[in-house]
Amino acid sequence: MYKNIKTVSFAEAVKIVKSGDRVHVHSVACAPQGLIQALCARGRAGELKNVSIQHLHTEGSAPYAGAEYEGIFQLESYFVGSNVRRDTQEGFADYVPVHLSETQKLIRDGIHPVAVAMIQVCPPDKHGYVSMGTSVDATLAAVQNASVVIGVINPNVPRAWGDAMIRLADIDILCEDDTPLIEAHATTTTEQDTLIGKHCAALIDDGATLQMGIGSIPNAVLAQLGNHKNIGIHTEMFADGLLPLFEKGVVNNQNKTLDKGKIVSTFLMGSRAVYDFIDDNPAVAMMDVAYTNDPFVIARQPRMTAINSALSVDITGQVNADSIGCKFYSGCGGQLDFIRGAAASHGGKPIIALPSITNKGVSKITPTLLPGAGVVTTRFDIHYLVTEFGAVDLHGKTFQQRARAIISIAHPDHREALDKAAFERFGSHYHFITK
């Protein structure tokens, strides 16, 4: 199809993989499903064993993580996405606890050497360049350090700028596909989310630089920023909620110290509208995660405001965001990268936002974290905590002061029990807030 470019089938391409290799899979929507299925077919045929699979979050099928492939493939994920969550919890797949900023360093420093990188790219331009589209993250490091790079040319991959641009000549084996990229559509925003969004938006100054993720709470925050001015974006990811603010001029990136005029991200998840938005758009720079998530780079942005979510928070301010007890649920991602970067920024605000209770009415604010729960943001790093009942600043507060503050934004049904737990923990000098 492409002039002077030799392409092969998926089955032919994955013949390069040998037993004992480590294979890096492109992230999120760019996970090359054709290559994945062809590789699994080789595994089922008994042609491979002890192949390590490495990736961040991916969308779509991830069959290699399941029990069927035990001894054939071993997943070493840098983030536990929904498609590998059950297999990870059951022990058939494994997880590498690592800050998102350091994922690329594991590859570049040879701690996790990559034999084969499997990626998707847009068609080449007249200068011989292709783009990695929606995901640069640690995949760029894999491309630069892998012994062999397999690239799938797909016209549905957007031609993103920044570090996403690589030379076609740097890809060793080429395939073709025209399968649309998997889309992630916005979830329904609840009244609870809207209240959280309003409390977060009240903390965001005009001229601030934002980082936030995907989901109902980030969308609720963005929906409240219609009257803000001169907002910049330096983030690890973004989704559809950002687009109306860019079109309205609220997000113009003109107040940024670095990358003035540009939205900076390292991967994204969203609908086709997001993919079309970044396509050949010089206002968006898709960058190496070594840059986007470097706390020292983040700290240079004015009024850097980082909004991240959590699974639970205890009354001392320990933030659990990667597991439910001993069961791995997601990962630390870039939360602490941005919490620390925002804390060091002039006028910066690190924010943890979460609903006060689960869908079943269980309090997400707890006396102590569940046994085995991972602390992603430590009680030494937490600043602002937000629920639908308000926002509190915990920075510089004593344990007793912060316990009272945290309990004040817990669900009213749980405040008395939390108060009693705080009294038992801190002694008779702790004064109840609910009477």
C-alpha positions in Angstrom: 0.0 0.0 0.0 2.7 2.4 1.0 5.2 3.2 -1.8 8.7 1.6 -1.4 7.7 0.2 2.0 7.9 -3.5 2.6 5.3 -4.8 5.0 4.7 -8.3 6.4 1.8 -10.0 8.1 1.4 -9.9 11.9 2.2 -13.6 12.1 5.4 -13.1 10.1 6.4 -10.1 12.2 6.2 -11.8 15.6 8.4 -14.6 14.5 11.3 -12.4 15.6 10.3 -13.0 19.3 12.2 -15.7 21.0 11.7 -17.6 24.3 13.2 -15.6 27.2 12.7 -12.2 25.4 11.1 -9.1 27.0 8.5 -7.5 24.7 7.3 -4.0 25.2 3.7 -3.2 24.1 2.6 0.3 23.1 0.3 1.9 25.6 -3.4 2.7 25.9 -5.3 3.0 22.5 -2.1 2.3 20.5 -1.7 -1.2 21.8 -1.3 -3.2 18.6 -4.0 -5.8 18.9 -3.0 -7.6 15.6 0.5 -8.2 16.9 -0.8 -9.2 20.3 -3.1 -11.8 18.9 -0.4 -13.2 16.6 2.1 -13.4 19.5 -0.5 -15.3 21.6 -1.1 -17.7 18.7 2.6 -18.6 18.8 2.3 -19.1 22.5 -0.7 -21.5 22.1 1.2 -23.4 19.4 3.9 -24.1 21.9 6.6 -22.1 20.2 7.5 -19.8 23.1 8.1 -19.9 26.8 9.2 -17.4 29.5 8.5 -14.3 27.4 8.1 -11.2 29.6 5.5 -8.7 28.5 5.9 -5.1 29.6 3.6 -2.2 29.3 1.8 0.6 31.1 -2.0 0.7 30.8 -3.4 -0.7 27.6 -6.9 -0.6 26.1 -8.4 -3.7 24.5 -7.6 -7.4 24.9 -4.7 -8.6 27.0 -5.0 -12.4 26.8 -1.3 -13.0 27.6 -2.0 -12.1 31.2 -4.3 -15.1 31.8 -3.9 -18.5 33.3 -3.9 -20.1 29.8 -0.4 -18.6 29.1 1.3 -19.5 32.4 4.9 -20.4 31.7 4.6 -18.9 28.2 4.1 -15.2 29.0 4.7 -13.3 32.2 3.2 -9.8 32.4 5.3 -7.2 34.2 3.0 -4.2 34.0 3.8 -0.7 35.2 0.2 -0.1 35.9 -2.7 -2.5 36.6 -5.4 -1.6 34.1 -8.9 -3.1 34.1 -8.0 -5.6 31.3 -5.3 -7.3 33.5 -6.7 -6.5 37.0 -8.3 -9.9 37.8 -5.3 -11.8 36.4 -2.9 -9.7 38.5 -5.0 -10.2 41.6 -5.1 -14.0 41.0 -1.3 -14.1 40.5 -1.1 -15.0 36.9 0.2 -11.5 36.0 2.6 -9.3 38.0 3.0 -5.6 38.6 6.1 -3.4 39.0 5.6 -0.7 41.6 7.2 2.4 40.0 6.6 6.1 39.6 5.5 6.9 36.0 8.5 9.2 35.7 10.8 6.3 36.3 9.3 3.7 34.0 11.5 5.0 31.1 14.5 4.9 33.4 14.0 1.2 34.0 14.3 0.6 30.3 17.1 3.2 29.5 19.3 2.0 32.4 19.0 -1.6 31.3 17.2 -2.8 34.4 14.4 -4.0 32.1 16.2 -4.5 28.8 13.7 -4.7 25.8 14.3 -7.2 23.1 11.3 -6.4 21.0 9.1 -3.2 21.0 5.6 -3.5 19.3 4.1 -0.2 18.4 1.5 1.5 16.2 2.3 4.6 14.1 0.6 6.9 11.6 1.6 6.7 7.9 4.9 8.3 7.1 5.2 11.9 5.9 7.3 13.1 3.0 10.3 13.5 5.3 10.2 9.8 6.4 8.7 10.5 9.9 5.9 8.7 11.6 4.1 9.5 14.9 3.4 7.3 17.9 0.1 9.2 18.2 -1.7 8.9 21.5 1.1 7.4 23.6 4.7 8.3 24.0 5.2 7.6 27.8 7.9 4.9 28.3 7.3 3.5 24.8 9.7 6.0 23.3 12.5 4.6 25.6 11.6 1.1 24.4 11.8 2.1 20.8 15.1 3.7 21.3 16.6 0.8 23.2 14.9 -2.3 21.8 16.9 -4.8 19.7 14.0 -5.0 17.3 11.1 -2.6 16.7 7.9 -3.8 15.0 5.7 -1.0 13.8 2.1 -1.2 12.6 1.3 1.6 10.2 -2.3 2.6 10.9 -4.0 5.6 9.3 -6.2 5.9 12.4 -3.2 6.8 14.5 -3.1 10.6 14.8 0.0 12.5 13.7 0.9 13.9 17.0 3.8 16.3 17.4 6.6 16.5 20.0 8.5 13.4 21.1 5.9 11.3 19.4 7.7 11.8 16.0 10.2 9.1 15.2 11.9 8.1 11.9 10.4 5.3 9.9 14.0 4.1 9.4 14.1 3.3 13.1 11.5 0.7 12.8 12.9 -2.7 11.7 9.7 -4.6 10.8 6.6 -3.0 9.4 3.0 -4.2 9.2 -0.3 -2.6 8.1 -3.7 -2.2 9.8 -6.6 0.1 9.5 -8.5 -0.9 12.6 -9.9 2.2 14.5 -8.2 2.9 17.8 -10.2 1.9 20.8 -12.0 4.9 22.4 -12.6 5.7 26.0 -15.9 7.5 26.5 -16.7 9.8 29.4 -18.5 8.3 32.4 -21.7 9.9 33.7 -21.1 12.7 36.2 -23.0 12.4 39.4 -24.2 15.2 41.8 -21.4 14.0 44.1 -18.8 14.5 41.3 -20.2 17.9 40.5 -19.8 19.0 44.1 -16.2 17.7 44.2 -15.6 19.5 40.9 -16.8 22.8 42.3 -14.6 22.5 45.4 -11.6 21.7 43.3 -12.3 24.5 40.8 -12.5 27.0 43.7 -8.8 26.2 44.4 -7.7 26.8 40.8 -6.3 30.3 40.2 -6.4 32.1 36.9 -3.1 31.6 35.1 -2.6 28.2 36.8 -1.1 25.2 35.0 -3.2 22.0 35.5 -2.6 18.3 35.7 -5.5 15.9 36.0 -6.5 12.4 34.8 -9.5 10.8 33.3 -12.9 10.0 34.8 -15.9 11.6 36.3 -14.1 13.8 38.8 -11.6 15.3 36.4 -14.5 15.9 33.9 -16.5 17.5 36.7 -13.6 19.8 37.6 -13.1 20.9 34.0 -16.8 21.6 33.6 -16.5 24.2 36.4 -13.7 26.2 34.7 -15.7 28.0 32.0 -15.1 31.4 33.6 -11.4 30.9 34.4 -8.6 32.6 32.4 -5.2 31.7 31.0 -5.1 28.1 32.1 -2.2 26.0 31.0 -1.9 22.2 30.7 1.1 20.2 31.7 -0.1 16.7 32.4 0.6 13.0 32.0 -2.8 12.6 30.2 -6.0 14.2 29.2 -9.3 13.3 27.7 -12.5 14.9 26.1 -13.2 17.2 29.0 -10.3 19.5 28.0 -11.5 20.2 24.5 -14.4 22.7 25.2 -12.1 24.7 27.4 -9.5 24.9 24.6 -12.1 25.9 22.1 -13.4 28.6 24.4 -10.0 30.0 25.0 -9.9 29.2 28.8 -7.0 26.9 28.1 -4.5 29.0 26.1 -1.2 28.0 27.8 0.0 31.6 27.6 1.0 31.8 31.2 3.3 28.8 31.2 7.0 29.2 32.0 7.9 26.2 29.8 6.2 25.2 26.5 4.2 28.5 26.3 1.2 28.1 24.0 1.3 24.3 24.1 -0.7 21.5 25.8 1.9 19.0 27.1 1.0 15.4 27.8 2.6 12.0 27.5 -0.5 9.8 26.6 -4.2 10.3 26.4 -7.4 8.4 26.5 -10.6 9.6 24.9 -13.0 9.5 22.0 -12.2 10.0 18.4 -12.7 13.7 19.0 -9.5 13.7 21.1 -7.6 11.7 18.6 -8.7 14.2 15.9 -7.8 17.1 18.1 -4.1 16.1 18.5 -3.8 15.1 14.8 -1.3 17.5 13.2 -1.9 20.0 15.9 1.2 22.1 16.8 -0.6 23.3 20.0 -0.2 19.8 21.5 3.2 18.3 22.3 3.1 14.6 23.2 6.3 14.2 25.2 8.5 11.6 26.8 7.4 10.7 30.3 10.9 11.6 31.5 9.9 15.2 30.7 6.2 15.4 31.5 6.5 13.7 34.9 9.9 15.1 36.0 9.0 16.9 39.3 11.7 19.5 38.6 10.1 20.4 35.3 6.6 20.3 36.8 7.8 22.7 39.6 8.8 25.3 37.0 5.2 25.8 35.9 3.4 28.7 37.5 0.7 27.9 40.1 1.0 24.2 39.2 -2.2 22.6 40.3 -2.2 18.8 40.4 -5.5 17.0 40.9 -5.3 13.3 41.6 -7.7 10.7 42.9 -7.5 8.0 45.6 -9.2 4.8 46.8 -9.0 5.8 50.5 -7.4 8.2 52.9 -6.8 7.7 56.6 -7.1 10.3 59.3 -3.4 11.1 59.3 -3.4 11.9 55.6 -2.0 8.7 54.1 -3.3 8.3 50.6 -4.0 4.8 49.2 -4.4 4.9 45.4 -3.1 1.6 44.1 -4.7 -1.3 46.0 -7.8 -2.4 47.9 -6.1 -4.0 50.9 -3.7 -6.5 49.4 -5.5 -6.6 46.0 -3.7 -4.5 43.4 -6.2 -2.3 41.7 -4.2 0.2 39.6 -0.8 1.7 40.4 0.9 4.7 41.7 1.1 6.2 38.2 2.4 9.8 38.2 0.5 10.9 41.3 3.6 11.5 43.5 5.5 13.0 40.5 2.9 15.7 40.3 2.1 16.1 44.0 5.7 16.9 44.7 6.2 19.0 41.6 3.1 21.1 42.4 4.2 21.4 46.0 7.5 22.9 44.8 5.9 25.2 42.3 5.5 28.9 43.1 1.8 29.2 44.2 1.3 25.5 43.4 -1.5 23.3 44.8 -1.3 19.5 45.1 -4.9 18.2 45.5 -6.2 14.8 46.3 -9.9 14.5 45.4 -12.3 11.6 46.1 -15.9 10.8 47.0 -16.4 10.5 50.8 -18.1 7.0 50.4 -18.2 4.1 48.0 -21.3 3.2 46.0 -22.2 0.9 48.9 -21.9 3.6 51.5 -18.5 2.5 52.9 -16.4 5.5 54.1 -13.3 6.2 52.0 -12.0 8.2 54.9 -10.8 5.6 57.5 -9.1 5.5 60.9 -6.3 3.4 59.3 -5.8 2.0 55.9 -6.7 -1.6 55.2 -3.9 -4.1 55.9 -1.8 -4.4 52.8 -3.1 -1.1 51.3 -0.3 0.8 49.5 0.5 4.4 50.4 1.1 6.3 47.2 1.0 9.9 48.6 2.5 9.9 52.1 1.1 11.9 54.9 4.2 14.0 54.6 3.3 15.0 51.0 -0.4 15.6 51.2 -1.7 19.2 51.0 -5.3 19.7 49.8 -7.9 17.0 50.3 -11.3 17.4 48.7 -14.6 15.5 49.0 -18.1 16.5 48.1 -18.3 18.0 51.6 -15.5 20.6 51.1 -11.8 21.1 50.8 -9.2 21.2 53.5 -5.5 22.2 53.5 -3.5 19.7 55.6 -0.1 21.1 55.0 1.7 22.2 58.2 -1.1 20.8 60.5 -0.4 18.5 63.4 -1.9 15.0 63.4 -4.7 16.1 65.6 -5.4 19.2 63.6 -5.4 17.3 60.3 -7.6 14.5 61.8 -10.2 17.0 62.7 -9.9 18.7 59.3 -10.2 15.4 57.4 -13.1 14.2 59.5 -14.9 17.5 58.8 -15.2 16.5 55.1 -16.1 12.9 55.7 -19.6 11.7 55.1 -21.8 12.8 58.0 -22.9 9.2 58.6 -19.3 8.3 59.5 -18.0 11.3 61.3 -18.9 10.1 64.8 -17.1 6.8 64.4 -14.0 8.5 62.9 -14.0 11.0 65.8 -14.0 8.1 68.3 -11.2 6.4 66.4 -9.2 9.7 66.5 -9.9 10.1 70.3 -8.6 6.5 70.9 -5.5 7.1 68.8 -4.5 10.6 70.0 -5.7 10.4 73.6 -8.0 12.5 75.8 -6.4 15.8 74.6 -8.1 15.2 71.2 -11.3 17.2 71.1 -14.3 15.9 69.2 -15.6 17.9 66.3 -19.0 16.2 66.2 -21.2 16.8 69.2 
